[in-house]
Amino acid sequence: MKPFIPQLVYIEPQALEYPLGRELKEKFEKLNLEIRETTSHNQVRNIPGDNELQKYRNAKSTLVVGIRRTLKFDTSKPSAEYAIPLATGCMGHCHYCYLQTTLGSKPYIRTYVNLEEIFEQASKYMEERKPELTRFEAACTSDIVGIDHLTHSLKKTIEFIGQTEYGQLRFVTKYHHVDHLLDAKHNGKTRFRFSVNSRFVIKNFEPGTSSFDDRLEAARKVANAGYPLGFIVAPIYMHDDWREGYHELFQRLSKSLEGINLEGLTFELIQHRFTKPAKKVIEKRYPKTKLEMDEEKRKYKWGRYGIGKYVYPTDEANDLENTIRGYIHSYFPEAEVQYFT
């Protein structure tokens, strides 16, 4: 698939006070993209569309260039200590994604140009925690790799963290457009993770993302560039013939990584879950989805902020975890594996 190019661009006037803001405006003008002005990246209005569904789909191809004014970083446990705010929103159409509800009525993509201020704040957090390491997650609210060929914000962040003594960076992606990141001076301080899944899940629930084979080719590239490598299998989903589907996944993954240095390889496993608000939004935005969200087949688990989620019943969840762990250990016996319900 081709790298993402927005159909519509909004720019905050103040963003043009920053070098990256001016650079992006000039880049988009050369691409003859429609550019509009907005007072705030939180107040983008008049996205075209005759109905809510059309507006949603157009929003997913709209890029907003703005300033990150809130410089207090969110926590990002257990993945990292903090989420470093480089972007918000994603061009992918993954049916199950938690951004469906966390971004609510603002599904457009936002990129923030005040990188020096963001880096300054990150430095303060590292200073507070030293001599402990401080991990920053760059993909909590976006797939940052999906837009970085345009912004290079991630590349700048990789090199910023690479120069620190007590910082580490991590992110996950479903996109393969990584060539511009291969020469970044990461100094081994950035873990590059790819999201992978069974054929069934990728085919039915991950439109608008790179193919499995393209992700694996990109994984080989970044591993050869010396990045610590990891994979996320999320959501682990109990579709028909799921055992065979996930077994094949790790077979293909093992074969594709032959000859690669896999020291320090990590896997993060997250079973499928959903909330009632998420179900409502997903069925509205993807009315033909095959995603199973039957509360009667699930166990209710209390979540943060009083919003519970529906997970697989205990016996099924244990079977799922043990099976997937078994596959991983048979092909990658030295890998670190974490499982989240």
C-alpha positions as CSV (number, residue, x, y, z in Angstrom):
1,M,0.0,0.0,0.0
2,K,1.1,3.6,-0.7
3,P,2.1,5.9,2.1
4,F,-0.7,8.0,3.6
5,I,-1.4,11.3,1.9
6,P,-4.3,13.4,3.5
7,Q,-7.2,14.5,1.3
8,L,-7.7,17.6,3.5
9,V,-5.3,19.6,5.8
10,Y,-6.1,22.0,8.6
11,I,-3.5,24.2,10.1
12,E,-3.5,26.2,13.3
13,P,-2.1,29.7,12.6
14,Q,0.3,29.4,15.6
15,A,1.7,26.2,14.1
16,L,3.3,28.3,11.5
17,E,5.5,29.9,14.2
18,Y,7.4,26.6,14.3
19,P,9.8,25.3,11.6
20,L,8.0,22.0,11.2
21,G,4.6,23.8,10.8
22,R,6.0,26.0,8.0
23,E,7.7,22.9,6.4
24,L,4.5,20.9,6.4
25,K,2.5,23.8,4.9
26,E,5.0,24.2,2.1
27,K,5.0,20.4,1.5
28,F,1.2,20.2,1.3
29,E,1.0,23.2,-1.0
30,K,3.4,21.5,-3.4
31,L,1.1,18.4,-3.3
32,N,-1.8,20.7,-4.2
33,L,-3.8,19.6,-1.2
34,E,-6.7,21.6,0.1
35,I,-5.5,23.6,3.2
36,R,-7.9,25.2,5.6
37,E,-7.3,27.2,8.8
38,T,-8.6,26.1,12.2
39,T,-8.3,28.0,15.5
40,S,-7.5,24.8,17.4
41,H,-6.8,21.2,16.6
42,N,-9.6,20.4,19.1
43,Q,-12.1,22.4,17.2
44,V,-12.0,21.2,13.7
45,R,-15.4,21.6,12.0
46,N,-17.0,21.4,8.6
47,I,-15.3,18.1,7.6
48,P,-17.2,17.2,4.4
49,G,-19.8,14.5,4.2
50,D,-23.6,14.1,3.8
51,N,-24.0,12.0,6.9
52,E,-22.1,11.0,10.0
53,L,-20.6,7.9,8.4
54,Q,-19.2,9.9,5.4
55,K,-17.9,12.5,7.8
56,Y,-16.1,9.9,9.8
57,R,-14.5,8.3,6.8
58,N,-13.4,11.7,5.5
59,A,-12.1,12.6,9.0
60,K,-9.8,9.6,8.8
61,S,-8.1,11.1,5.8
62,T,-7.9,14.6,7.3
63,L,-4.6,15.8,8.9
64,V,-4.5,18.7,11.4
65,V,-1.3,20.5,12.0
66,G,-1.3,22.0,15.5
67,I,0.4,22.7,18.7
68,R,0.4,20.4,21.8
69,R,-0.5,22.8,24.5
70,T,-1.0,20.3,27.3
71,L,2.5,19.2,28.1
72,K,1.7,17.0,31.0
73,F,2.3,13.6,29.6
74,D,-0.3,10.8,30.3
75,T,0.9,7.7,32.0
76,S,1.2,4.6,29.8
77,K,1.3,1.6,32.2
78,P,2.3,-1.2,31.8
79,S,3.9,-0.4,28.4
80,A,5.9,2.6,29.6
81,E,6.1,5.3,32.2
82,Y,4.7,8.1,29.9
83,A,3.0,8.6,26.6
84,I,5.0,11.1,24.5
85,P,2.4,13.2,22.6
86,L,3.6,13.4,19.0
87,A,0.3,12.7,17.2
88,T,-3.3,11.7,17.8
89,G,-5.6,9.7,15.5
90,C,-4.9,7.1,12.8
91,M,-5.7,6.6,9.2
92,G,-6.4,2.9,9.6
93,H,-9.8,1.4,9.9
94,C,-9.3,-1.4,12.4
95,H,-12.8,-2.3,13.6
96,Y,-11.7,-3.3,17.2
97,C,-9.5,-0.3,17.9
98,Y,-10.0,1.5,21.3
99,L,-9.5,4.8,19.6
100,Q,-13.0,4.4,18.3
101,T,-14.3,5.5,21.6
102,T,-11.3,7.4,23.2
103,L,-11.2,9.9,20.3
104,G,-15.0,10.0,20.1
105,S,-16.1,12.7,17.8
106,K,-12.6,13.7,16.8
107,P,-11.3,10.8,14.6
108,Y,-9.2,13.1,12.4
109,I,-5.4,12.8,12.6
110,R,-3.4,15.4,14.5
111,T,0.3,16.1,14.4
112,Y,2.0,18.4,16.8
113,V,4.8,20.7,15.6
114,N,6.2,22.1,18.9
115,L,8.7,19.2,19.3
116,E,11.3,21.1,21.2
117,E,8.8,21.9,23.9
118,I,7.7,18.3,24.0
119,F,11.3,17.1,24.3
120,E,12.0,19.6,27.0
121,Q,9.1,18.2,29.0
122,A,10.4,14.6,28.4
123,S,13.8,15.7,29.7
124,K,12.2,16.9,32.9
125,Y,10.5,13.6,33.5
126,M,13.8,11.8,32.9
127,E,15.6,14.1,35.3
128,E,13.0,13.5,38.0
129,R,13.3,9.7,37.7
130,K,17.1,9.2,37.2
131,P,19.0,7.0,37.8
132,E,16.0,4.8,36.8
133,L,15.2,4.5,33.1
134,T,12.1,6.4,31.8
135,R,10.2,4.7,29.0
136,F,8.2,6.7,26.6
137,E,5.4,5.2,24.4
138,A,4.8,7.0,21.1
139,A,1.8,5.1,19.9
140,C,-0.8,5.3,22.6
141,T,-3.2,7.5,20.6
142,S,-2.0,7.0,17.0
143,D,0.0,4.9,14.6
144,I,2.9,7.4,14.4
145,V,4.8,5.5,11.7
146,G,1.8,5.9,9.4
147,I,2.4,9.7,9.1
148,D,6.1,10.0,9.8
149,H,7.1,9.9,6.2
150,L,5.4,13.4,6.1
151,T,6.5,14.8,9.4
152,H,9.7,13.0,10.5
153,S,8.6,13.8,14.1
154,L,9.2,10.2,15.1
155,K,12.7,10.2,13.6
156,K,13.6,13.4,15.5
157,T,12.2,11.8,18.7
158,I,14.2,8.6,18.1
159,E,17.4,10.6,17.8
160,F,16.5,12.8,20.8
161,I,16.0,9.7,23.0
162,G,19.1,8.1,21.5
163,Q,21.2,11.0,22.9
164,T,19.8,10.6,26.5
165,E,21.3,8.6,29.3
166,Y,18.1,7.5,31.0
167,G,15.5,7.5,28.3
168,Q,14.0,4.8,26.2
169,L,11.4,5.0,23.4
170,R,8.9,2.4,22.1
171,F,6.0,2.3,19.7
172,V,4.0,-0.1,17.6
173,T,2.8,0.1,14.0
174,K,0.8,-1.7,11.3
175,Y,2.6,0.2,8.6
176,H,5.7,-0.7,6.6
177,H,6.9,2.8,5.6
178,V,10.1,2.7,7.6
179,D,12.9,3.4,5.2
180,H,13.5,7.0,6.4
181,L,13.9,5.6,10.0
182,L,16.7,3.1,9.2
183,D,19.5,5.6,9.4
184,A,18.3,7.3,12.6
185,K,20.8,7.4,15.4
186,H,18.8,5.4,17.8
187,N,21.7,4.0,19.8
188,G,19.6,1.0,20.8
189,K,17.3,3.0,22.9
190,T,14.2,2.6,20.7
191,R,12.2,-0.6,20.6
192,F,10.4,-1.0,17.2
193,R,7.3,-3.2,17.5
194,F,5.0,-4.4,14.8
195,S,1.4,-5.4,15.2
196,V,0.7,-8.9,13.7
197,N,-2.3,-11.2,13.7
198,S,-3.9,-14.2,12.0
199,R,-5.0,-14.0,8.4
200,F,-8.6,-13.9,9.5
201,V,-8.2,-10.9,11.7
202,I,-6.0,-8.8,9.3
203,K,-8.4,-9.6,6.4
204,N,-11.7,-8.8,8.2
205,F,-10.8,-6.2,10.8
206,E,-7.7,-4.2,9.7
207,P,-8.6,-2.4,6.4
208,G,-6.4,0.6,5.5
209,T,-3.2,-1.0,7.0
210,S,-0.1,-2.6,5.5
211,S,-0.3,-6.3,4.6
212,F,1.2,-8.9,6.9
213,D,4.1,-9.6,4.5
214,D,4.9,-5.9,4.2
215,R,5.0,-5.6,8.0
216,L,7.4,-8.6,8.2
217,E,9.7,-7.1,5.5
218,A,9.8,-3.9,7.5
219,A,10.6,-5.8,10.6
220,R,13.6,-7.4,8.9
221,K,14.7,-3.9,7.8
222,V,14.5,-2.3,11.3
223,A,16.2,-5.4,12.9
224,N,19.0,-5.1,10.5
225,A,19.3,-1.4,11.3
226,G,20.0,-2.4,14.9
227,Y,16.7,-1.6,16.5
228,P,15.5,-3.8,19.4
229,L,12.5,-5.7,17.9
230,G,9.1,-6.6,19.3
231,F,5.7,-7.8,18.2
232,I,2.2,-7.2,19.5
233,V,-0.5,-9.7,18.8
234,A,-3.7,-7.8,19.5
235,P,-6.4,-8.5,19.7
236,I,-6.0,-12.3,20.1
237,Y,-9.4,-13.3,18.7
238,M,-11.2,-16.6,18.9
239,H,-12.4,-16.9,15.3
240,D,-13.2,-20.2,13.6
241,D,-10.1,-22.3,13.4
242,W,-8.2,-19.8,15.5
243,R,-5.7,-22.4,16.6
244,E,-4.6,-23.1,13.1
245,G,-4.7,-19.4,12.2
246,Y,-2.4,-18.4,15.0
247,H,-0.1,-21.4,14.5
248,E,0.4,-20.4,10.9
249,L,1.1,-16.8,12.0
250,F,4.1,-17.8,14.1
251,Q,5.3,-20.3,11.4
252,R,5.3,-17.4,8.9
253,L,6.9,-15.0,11.4
254,S,9.7,-17.5,12.2
255,K,10.5,-18.2,8.6
256,S,10.5,-14.4,7.7
257,L,13.0,-13.7,10.5
258,E,15.5,-16.4,9.6
259,G,19.0,-15.0,9.8
260,I,18.0,-12.0,11.9
261,N,19.6,-11.3,15.3
262,L,16.6,-11.8,17.7
263,E,18.4,-11.1,20.9
264,G,15.9,-9.3,23.3
265,L,12.9,-10.1,21.1
266,T,9.6,-9.4,22.9
267,F,5.9,-10.3,22.4
268,E,2.9,-8.6,23.9
269,L,-0.4,-10.5,23.8
270,I,-3.7,-8.8,24.4
271,Q,-7.0,-10.7,24.2
272,H,-10.0,-9.2,22.5
273,R,-12.2,-7.1,24.7
274,F,-14.9,-4.5,24.2
275,T,-17.1,-2.1,26.1
276,K,-20.7,-1.3,25.5
277,P,-19.9,2.3,24.3
278,A,-17.3,0.8,21.9
279,K,-19.7,-1.8,20.6
280,K,-22.3,0.9,19.8
281,V,-19.7,3.0,18.0
282,I,-18.2,0.1,16.0
283,E,-21.5,-1.1,14.8
284,K,-22.4,2.4,13.7
285,R,-19.2,3.0,11.8
286,Y,-18.7,-0.5,10.4
287,P,-22.3,-1.8,10.1
288,K,-21.1,-5.0,8.2
289,T,-18.4,-5.9,10.6
290,K,-17.9,-9.6,11.4
291,L,-16.5,-8.7,14.8
292,E,-18.2,-10.8,17.5
293,M,-19.4,-8.7,20.4
294,D,-22.0,-10.8,22.1
295,E,-22.1,-9.9,25.8
296,E,-23.7,-13.3,26.6
297,K,-20.5,-15.1,25.4
298,R,-18.2,-13.0,27.5
299,K,-17.2,-12.3,31.1
300,Y,-17.7,-8.8,32.5
301,K,-14.6,-7.3,34.0
302,W,-14.5,-4.0,35.8
303,G,-12.3,-1.4,34.2
304,R,-10.9,2.1,35.0
305,Y,-13.2,5.0,35.4
306,G,-16.2,2.8,36.1
307,I,-16.4,1.5,32.5
308,G,-16.2,-2.3,32.5
309,K,-15.2,-4.4,29.5
310,Y,-16.3,-7.8,28.2
311,V,-13.5,-10.3,28.0
312,Y,-13.4,-14.0,27.2
313,P,-14.5,-16.3,30.0
314,T,-11.7,-17.6,32.3
315,D,-11.4,-21.1,30.8
316,E,-11.4,-19.8,27.2
317,A,-8.9,-17.0,28.1
318,N,-6.6,-19.5,29.7
319,D,-6.8,-21.8,26.7
320,L,-6.1,-18.8,24.4
321,E,-3.1,-17.7,26.5
322,N,-1.5,-21.1,26.9
323,T,-1.9,-22.0,23.2
324,I,-0.4,-18.8,22.0
325,R,2.4,-18.9,24.5
326,G,3.1,-22.5,23.4
327,Y,3.4,-21.4,19.7
328,I,5.7,-18.6,20.6
329,H,8.0,-20.7,22.8
330,S,8.3,-23.4,20.1
331,Y,9.5,-20.9,17.5
332,F,11.1,-18.2,19.7
333,P,12.2,-20.0,22.9
334,E,14.3,-17.0,24.1
335,A,11.7,-14.4,23.6
336,E,10.1,-12.4,26.4
337,V,6.3,-12.8,26.5
338,Q,3.7,-10.6,28.3
339,Y,0.0,-11.4,28.3
340,F,-2.7,-8.8,29.0
341,T,-6.4,-9.5,29.5
